[in-house]
Each structure stands twice: as C-alpha cells, then as structure tokens.
C-alpha cells in the first residue's frame, strides 16, 4: 500500500505543485529520502520472505520478516506524517533566496501537527 500511495504523492507534488516542490525541496526531499532509505527498503526486503517464504523458511525467520515489515511500515508512516505535518505548519526553516532551508531539524520533523509532538499525547 505504501508503494502505491508513495509513488502517486511524489508525482502529484512534482507535477501539480512544481513551484512549491522547487521551493521546499530542501526540506521535503530529505523526508522522502529518509522514508525510502529506511522504511521502503526494509519493507521491500522482507515482504518477499513474509509472503512467499511461509513454507520455505522456519517459523522464527518468518516471524522476524513479519516484524521487519511492520517496523518498516511504522517508519514509513512516521516520515510521511512528518513531511505532511511540515507542509501544514512549517517550522525550523529559514528562507534563503526564496528557498526553504532547514535551520533546525528537530523543529522541522516534530511540528505541532506531528503525532509525536501533538499536545494530545
């Protein structure tokens, strides 16, 4: 599910809001890169073992692959929500020649709408 929605949103941002994407790419780009490098590869690497290895690998390795897919999904959701939260209430940036540059990564990642930084927690 993440692959399908991730591909669509990446193209949507680039084609529908290309001016916005060019201006905020220094902030949003790393979020999507972190999502791909940490979560997507973790999920993609173990989902094959999880789905097609049920009768081919032992129960411990199958459980481990299920656990890795679940952790990858959580990490993916975290980075996508961080990017979405930053787009809703940008924080931790400075404007340099009309482009957004990160001044404080902690503030950029954990903006108020972020589920972790939200006051309802």
N, C-alpha and C positions, 0 to 999 in steps of 0.2 A: 504494500500500500504506500509506503514511504517513497519508493522509487517513482511510482506513478505521479503522486502529488508533487514531489520534488522537481521532477522534470517540467511539469506544467507551470509551476510557480516561477521557476528560473526563466523559462521562455517568456512568460507573461510579464515579468518585471523588465526584461530586456527589450521586448517589442512594444508593449503598451506604455511603459513608463521609462523610455530610454533616457530621457533627460534627467529624470530623478535617479536612475541607476548610475548614470555617469557621475552625478554629484555625490552620491552616498556610497559609491563602490568601495572606498577605503574603509568603511565601517561594515557594511553588509557583506562584502566579499569574504572577509575572514570568517564571519559567522557561518556562511555556507560552506567554506572550505573546511572549517573545523567539523562541521556536520558530516561532510563527505569523508574526510580522512579518519575520523574516529568511529562514527556510527555506521555509515553506509558500508564501509569495507568490513567492519566487524559482522554486521548482519549478513552481507553477501557471502562472506567466507564460511559462515556456519549454517546458513539456511539450507544449503545443499545436503550437508551431513544430517541436519534435522529432518528434512523431508524424504530424502532418498536413502538414508543410511539406517533407517529403523531396523531393518532385518539384516543389515550388513555390519553394523558396529555393535559393540556391547552396550548395555543399558547405562553404564556410567558415562561413556563418551556421548551417547545420545542425550542424556540429561545435561551434560556440560554444554553441548551445542545449543540446546534449547535455552539454557541460561544465558549464553553469549548473544543469542538473537534477541532475547528480552532486554538485556543490558544495552545492546546496540539500539534497540527501539527507544529506550528511555533517553539515551544520549542524543539520539536524533531529535526526539521531541523537545529536549531541552534547548538545543541550538536553534531549532526552527522557532520556538517560542521566544527565545532571546532576540532573534532577528525581528520577529513581529512586534515584540514589546518595544524595541528600539525605534521601529518605524512609527509606532503610535505616539511615544513620548521620548524623543531623542534626548540623550544625556551623555555626558562625558566626552564631548567633542569640542573642537574649535573650527572656525571657518578660515581656511587659507586659500586665498584667490578664488573664492566661490565654491570650494570643495570642502567636504566634511573630512576632518582628520581626527583620529582618536586622541584625546588628551588623557583620559583615564579609562582603562579597560574595565575595571571593576564597575564603574558607574555606567558604562555603555552596555555591559552584559546584564547587570541587575537593575534595570529600570523599574519604576514603581509598578507597571502592569505585569511584570515578570512574576510567575507563580511563586518563586522563591523569595522575592523581595516584597511581595504583596503584603499589606498590613493585615489581611485576613488570616494569615498563617500565624 
